[in-house]
Amino acid sequence: MDHGQNSSQDSVAISMDAALRLATETVGPVLLPGEEGYDAECASYNLAVPQRPALVVGAARVADVQAAVRFAAEQGLPVAVLATGHSAHSSAGAVLVNTRRMDAVTIDVEARTARVEAGVRWQQVVDAAGKHGLAPLNGASPTVGVVGYTLGGGLSPIGRTFGFAADHVRRIELVTADGQLRVATATEEPELFWALRGGKGNFGVVTALEFNLFPVSHLYGGGLFFAGERAAEVFNAWGRWSADVPDEMNSSIALLQLPPVPEVPEPLRGGMVVHVRIAYVGSAEEGERLVAPLRAIAPVLIDSVTEMPYTAVASIHADPPFPIPIVDRSGLLREFTSELVDAIVAQAGPDAGSPLAIVELRHLGGALNRRPPSGNAMDLQGATFTCYAVGIGGPDQAEAIQAHLTRVFEAIQPWSTGRRFVNFLTAGDVTAEAVAEAYLPETYRRLAAIKGSYDPTNMFRTTHNIIPA
Ligand SMILES: Cc1cc2nc3c(=O)[nH]c(=O)nc-3n(C[C@H](O)[C@H](O)[C@H](O)COP(=O)(O)OP(=O)(O)OC[C@H]3O[C@@H](n4cnc5c(N)ncnc54)[C@H](O)[C@@H]3O)c2cc1C
C-alpha cells in the first residue's frame, strides 16, 4: 500500500549541514535517509505503512524533542511521532520523532498513579503496577504504546468496569509547535488538557503522562474457542448474553483465521474459529457463574478462562507482539441483532472465502458511557460495540483485503452509529471525513479552535488531523 510516501519523500530533502547542526543539540541520533541506522530508527509494528521521513530524531530526552520541533518549524516541515508503529501513518516529508528511548515508568503506590515517559509500552506499566496489586487501563496488546493509545481514548480489556484510559489521565507534559514544554492538567491549560484526551497527536509531542491505577491484582479471564462452523450460533448467544452482564464483565468476540504454523495450538491451527475473550473483575466463583452460559453454547475447543494474575492480561487477546503488515478498518455499532450476525457471517464466516484474519466486536457500555468531571474529547455516545476487522498481508494482498473490508463494512452499515473510534482509525482508513466522524460537531469545533491556538500552522498533521480553526 502506498500512502503517498514516495512522492512526498522525494520532494523534501534536508541538507547534511542542517542535520549536523540539529545533532549538536540532541543526545539521541539524528539521521537522514540512506544513513546507517535510519532504517532501524524508522522500524515500526505495522509493516504495511513503512516510515520514510525526511529526517528522524531518536529522542532521548525532552530537550531532544524540543530541538526536533524547533528544527521542523525552521524548515517548514510537519512533525510526526513514532513510539511503536501500531498505528503508523505516513511520515513522508516530515521530521519523525522516535520516542522509544524515553522509557521510564514510576509508580506512586500511595496515590495509585503511574508516570510514564513517551516511549513506554503497556506491559512495562502492567508489570510495574502489578508488583503493588495495581492495574492500569492498558490496551489488549502488551506492545502498544501508552501515550498514543491514551491520546486516542484507550479502550482497555477492563474498560467497561473503569472507563476509557483517557478518562483517568491526571497530567500531561508536552512540547507544543512553538517548542515550549507545557504541562496540562484539569487546572493548568485546561482546554489543552481536555483536547489531548481523545484529540490524538494534534497538539504536540507528549513527553510524559500521569494517570490513575486501579486495585486489580487478579482477573477471571481468558478465551473460549469454538469451531468456525458454529459462528452464527456463538455470536448470537454472546450478543444476547452481553446485554445483561454487570459492568465488571468485559468481553469481546472475534472470528479468527489462524495460520497453519506450529505456534498455533492444534485444534485452532490453519482454520477459522470463534474466540470469545473474557476479563471479569471480580471473584473466580462469580466469574465462573457468569461465564457458564457461554460454555454451554457449543463444544469448546480450548477453554483458557480461569483466575489469572492481572500481569497476564495480554494473554486474553494474544495479539502478535512482533511486527506484521496490517490492513484494517473499524466502525461503531448501535445494537446487536441476529441480522447483524447474519451479515458478518455471510461476509467473513467459514463459507465466505474471506481473506480477513480477524473480525472482532468489543462490548462497550458500563463505565465507558460515563465521562470524567473535567470532560474530554471522547464521543462514543450511542455505541454499544466496536467492530474492527483486519487482514494481514503485504502490498500484493492489500487490494483484495481492502475490497473485502469494504464488503464487510457495507454489510453492517445498517447497524453503524456513523461514528468512529479514533484509536481504531488507522492509516488505510484515515481521511478528513473519518476524523470528523470521530467527534460530535461541537467537539470537533472546540478541538479545531484549540488546535488553532496551539498549532496554527498545523505542524502536527500527519495522523488524525484536526484542521486549525
Ligand atoms: C495489535 C493491536 C492491538 C490494539 N489494541 C488496542 C486496544 O486494546 N485498545 C485501544 O484503544 N487501541 C488498541 N489498538 C490501537 C492503538 O491504541 C493505536 O494504534 C495507538 O495509536 C497506538 O499507539 P502507539 O504509540 O503504540 O503507536 P504509534 O504508531 O507509534 O503512534 C500512533 C500515533 O499516536 C500518536 N502518538 C504516539 N506517541 C505520541 C506522543 N508522544 N505525542 C503525541 N502523539 C503521539 C501519534 O499521532 C502517532 O502517529 C491496538 C492496535 C494494534 C495494532
The ligand as an SDF file (V2000), in Angstrom:
LIG
                    3D

 53 58  0  0  0  0  0  0  0  0999 V2000
   -2.3770   -5.2780   17.8150 C   0  0  0  0  0  0  0  0  0  0  0  0
   -3.0710   -4.0090   18.2410 C   0  0  0  0  0  0  0  0  0  0  0  0
   -3.8630   -4.0120   19.3960 C   0  0  0  0  0  0  0  0  0  0  0  0
   -4.5080   -2.8450   19.8050 C   0  0  0  0  0  0  0  0  0  0  0  0
   -5.3180   -2.8790   20.9190 N   0  0  0  0  0  0  0  0  0  0  0  0
   -5.9570   -1.7540   21.3000 C   0  0  0  0  0  0  0  0  0  0  0  0
   -6.8180   -1.7570   22.4260 C   0  0  0  0  0  0  0  0  0  0  0  0
   -6.9910   -2.7780   23.0880 O   0  0  0  0  0  0  0  0  0  0  0  0
   -7.4600   -0.6150   22.7430 N   0  0  0  0  0  0  0  0  0  0  0  0
   -7.2620    0.5510   22.0530 C   0  0  0  0  0  0  0  0  0  0  0  0
   -7.8400    1.5830   22.4290 O   0  0  0  0  0  0  0  0  0  0  0  0
   -6.4480    0.5840   20.9930 N   0  0  0  0  0  0  0  0  0  0  0  0
   -5.8110   -0.5350   20.5920 C   0  0  0  0  0  0  0  0  0  0  0  0
   -5.0120   -0.5060   19.4850 N   0  0  0  0  0  0  0  0  0  0  0  0
   -4.8710    0.7530   18.7660 C   0  0  0  0  0  0  0  0  0  0  0  0
   -3.7550    1.5930   19.4080 C   0  0  0  0  0  0  0  0  0  0  0  0
   -4.1980    2.1710   20.5990 O   0  0  0  0  0  0  0  0  0  0  0  0
   -3.3560    2.6900   18.4580 C   0  0  0  0  0  0  0  0  0  0  0  0
   -2.8290    2.0570   17.3260 O   0  0  0  0  0  0  0  0  0  0  0  0
   -2.3550    3.6510   19.0750 C   0  0  0  0  0  0  0  0  0  0  0  0
   -2.2820    4.7760   18.2510 O   0  0  0  0  0  0  0  0  0  0  0  0
   -1.0000    3.0150   19.1970 C   0  0  0  0  0  0  0  0  0  0  0  0
   -0.0920    3.9360   19.7250 O   0  0  0  0  0  0  0  0  0  0  0  0
    1.4560    3.6210   19.6020 P   0  0  0  0  0  0  0  0  0  0  0  0
    2.1900    4.7230   20.2260 O   0  0  0  0  0  0  0  0  0  0  0  0
    1.6780    2.2300   20.0390 O   0  0  0  0  0  0  0  0  0  0  0  0
    1.6500    3.6260   18.0120 O   0  0  0  0  0  0  0  0  0  0  0  0
    2.4290    4.6270   17.0510 P   0  0  0  0  0  0  0  0  0  0  0  0
    2.0810    4.1370   15.6840 O   0  0  0  0  0  0  0  0  0  0  0  0
    3.8550    4.7320   17.3940 O   0  0  0  0  0  0  0  0  0  0  0  0
    1.7330    6.0150   17.2960 O   0  0  0  0  0  0  0  0  0  0  0  0
    0.4500    6.2260   16.7700 C   0  0  0  0  0  0  0  0  0  0  0  0
    0.0870    7.6820   16.8440 C   0  0  0  0  0  0  0  0  0  0  0  0
   -0.0880    8.0480   18.2010 O   0  0  0  0  0  0  0  0  0  0  0  0
    0.3070    9.3950   18.3840 C   0  0  0  0  0  0  0  0  0  0  0  0
    1.4090    9.4450   19.3310 N   0  0  0  0  0  0  0  0  0  0  0  0
    2.1630    8.4360   19.7960 C   0  0  0  0  0  0  0  0  0  0  0  0
    3.0380    8.8980   20.7140 N   0  0  0  0  0  0  0  0  0  0  0  0
    2.8360   10.2230   20.8080 C   0  0  0  0  0  0  0  0  0  0  0  0
    3.4230   11.2630   21.5670 C   0  0  0  0  0  0  0  0  0  0  0  0
    4.4210   11.0400   22.4360 N   0  0  0  0  0  0  0  0  0  0  0  0
    2.9610   12.5230   21.4200 N   0  0  0  0  0  0  0  0  0  0  0  0
    1.9640   12.7970   20.5530 C   0  0  0  0  0  0  0  0  0  0  0  0
    1.3770   11.8560   19.8040 N   0  0  0  0  0  0  0  0  0  0  0  0
    1.7960   10.5840   19.9280 C   0  0  0  0  0  0  0  0  0  0  0  0
    0.7440    9.9240   17.0330 C   0  0  0  0  0  0  0  0  0  0  0  0
   -0.3650   10.5210   16.4130 O   0  0  0  0  0  0  0  0  0  0  0  0
    1.1310    8.6460   16.3180 C   0  0  0  0  0  0  0  0  0  0  0  0
    1.0320    8.7680   14.9180 O   0  0  0  0  0  0  0  0  0  0  0  0
   -4.3610   -1.6570   19.0490 C   0  0  0  0  0  0  0  0  0  0  0  0
   -3.5800   -1.6520   17.8820 C   0  0  0  0  0  0  0  0  0  0  0  0
   -2.9420   -2.8150   17.4800 C   0  0  0  0  0  0  0  0  0  0  0  0
   -2.1240   -2.7900   16.2160 C   0  0  0  0  0  0  0  0  0  0  0  0
  1  2  1  0
  2  3  1  0
  2 52  2  0
  3  4  2  0
  4  5  1  0
  4 50  1  0
  5  6  2  0
  6  7  1  0
  6 13  1  0
  7  8  2  0
  7  9  1  0
  9 10  1  0
 10 11  2  0
 10 12  1  0
 12 13  2  0
 13 14  1  0
 14 15  1  0
 14 50  1  0
 15 16  1  0
 16 17  1  0
 16 18  1  0
 18 19  1  0
 18 20  1  0
 20 21  1  0
 20 22  1  0
 22 23  1  0
 23 24  1  0
 24 25  2  0
 24 26  1  0
 24 27  1  0
 27 28  1  0
 28 29  2  0
 28 30  1  0
 28 31  1  0
 31 32  1  0
 32 33  1  0
 33 34  1  0
 33 48  1  0
 34 35  1  0
 35 36  1  0
 35 46  1  0
 36 37  1  0
 36 45  1  0
 37 38  2  0
 38 39  1  0
 39 40  1  0
 39 45  2  0
 40 41  1  0
 40 42  2  0
 42 43  1  0
 43 44  2  0
 44 45  1  0
 46 47  1  0
 46 48  1  0
 48 49  1  0
 50 51  2  0
 51 52  1  0
 52 53  1  0
M  END
$$$$
